[in-house]
Amino acid sequence: MKNAYDVIIRPIITEQSMEDLDIKKYAFQVAKDANKIEIKKAVEEIFGVTVIKVTTENVQGKFKRTGAYPMGKTASWKKAVVKLSADSKNIELFEGMA
């Protein structure tokens, strides 16, 4: 079984994710092989909240120029958006950002 900190890599701080804070949706970068059940358990264990829905998306890497060298590619990664229950507390990690 994976550790919860191996599943959740980092929070995603973007304009869209900050707008979704008022409806209790939070975005995270997660391990590529993590499934929705593992993501739900990890968020509940780390932050002490109640998760009601998890959506995931595989984000493909982008092609980038590297000067005179041939074109390179950034790494692909997996994104998860978790929705918390109405009676659940907010995640403090995102509080000062909005």
Beta strands, then each sheet from edge to edge (+ up, - down):
strand 1: 8-11
strand 2: 25-30
strand 3: 51-59
strand 4: 63-66
strand 5: 69-73
strand 6: 77-84
sheet 1: 1+ 2- 6+ 3-
sheet 2: 4+ 5-
end
